[in-house]
């Protein structure tokens, strides 16, 4: 009997020691902004001005810290950024960089931060709307790249690997490459800013289905229907070889955007896997897209993107499927598109 009591007392003492060590680590880690700039960016993928901006947005929605032992907003944001940057498990993130948090704490913190950032950052930093000056700059960039007039953005899809979802519809997430994923449609501009992201469709969904049911489709269709013939979105190629060559030069920006985005946000890499429900994985993709644009705005990307190793699928062009006629939802514009393409070919 005495041995059993001794065992439980020792176990309680061990947990108490671990808890005290975590509190000590959290206290020391509150000075993360005192890190050298280069080391700070390496750990959190944002430079200090960008981190402080996101922190201000986060603090506006977080409840005030009630106790000295509570986790500070700085640590909550730091832990969430470490998760996005490394794509590791929550337990590893909690022990990483001396953050001093248990796996259960990381889980709560991550959910809290993602919920706030998705609401506060995504509508502000991800938008298809462009000023006339931005449109003119984009048209000039794409014309110089591929001699295709009127292009202001590029579009493509990429698969975000996830664990097998539960429920009777899990088979819908199994893509043609043999793993479970979200088929995320991304629209970017000439500066590699993500202008639109739609990751709510399972991996088996065809690109044309995702596009045809998207807000981006409705946005560009309304521009066209209202008489705007000088605003175009550059997508996948066509069978014409000369056009394909020029087309690929112009749309290379979307592949580079995938590369930069997935290289700093490694939880989205194909070599990693999001061990979350599809709903939570969609939230992670949305927040990561907004943070990508914030990195560009605060020039975090310019300072450290060269330090990232190339991911297994970062920047690689997705394998294309032939679009079945029965699911092509843009047939009403097909003839007009062919005429437009042939006009372009005359100048190549």
VENSUL-V390744 format. One line per field, one symbol per residue. ss: DSSP state (a for helix, b for strand, c for the rest). psi: psi as a letter, one per 30 degrees, with the letter a starting at -180 (. if undefined). burial: b if it has 24 or more other C-alpha atoms within 12 Angstrom, else e. A space follows every 10 residues. Layout:
ss=???
psi=???
burial=???
//
This chain:
ss=caaaaaaaaa aaaaaaaaaa aaaaaaaaac caaaccaaaa aaaacccaaa aaaaaaaaac cccccccccc ccaaaaaaaa aaaaaaccca aaaaaaaacc ccaaaaaaaa aaaaaaaaaa caaaaccccc caaaaaaaaa aaaaaacccc bbbbbbbbbb bbccccccca aaabcccccb bbbbbbbbcc cccbbbbbbb bbccccaaaa aaccaaaaaa aaaaaccccc cbbbcccccc aaaaaaaaaa aaaaaaaaaa aaaacaaacc cccbcccaaa aaaaaaaaaa aaaaaaacca aaaaaaaccc cccccccccc ccccaaaccc aaaaaaaaaa aaaaaacc
psi=eeeeeeeeee eeeeeeeeee eeeeeeeeff hffflkeeee eeeffkleee eeeeeeeeef fklkkelffl kleeeeeeee eeeeefgale eeeefkghfh kleeeeeeee eeeeeeeeee eefefjkfkk leeeeeeeee eeeeeghjlf kfllkllkkj kllklllfgf fffjlffglk lkjkkkklaf ggkjfkkjgf klffkkeeee efglfeeeee eeeefggjgg jlkkblalfj eeeeeeeeee gfeeeeeeee effeifffkf fakjilleee eeeeeeeeee eeeeeeeghe effgfffklk legkfkkkkk kkjkefgjgg ffgeeeeeee eeeefef.
burial=eeeeeeeeee eeeeeeeeee ebbebbeebb ebbeeeeeeb bbbbbbbbeb bebbbebbbe ebeeeeeeee bbbbbbbbbb bbbbbbbbbb eebbbbbbbb bbeebbbebb bbbbbbbbeb bbeebbbbbe eeeebeebbe bbbeebbbbb bbbbbbbbbb bbbbbeeeee ebbbbeeebb bbbbbbbbbb bbbbbbbbbb bbbbbbbbbb beebebbeeb beeeeeeeee bbbbbbbeee eebbebbbbb bbbbbbbbbb bbbbbbbbbb ebbbbbbbeb bbbbbbbbbb bbbbbbeebb beebbeebeb bebbbbbbee eeeeeeeeee eeeeeeeeee beeeeeee
//
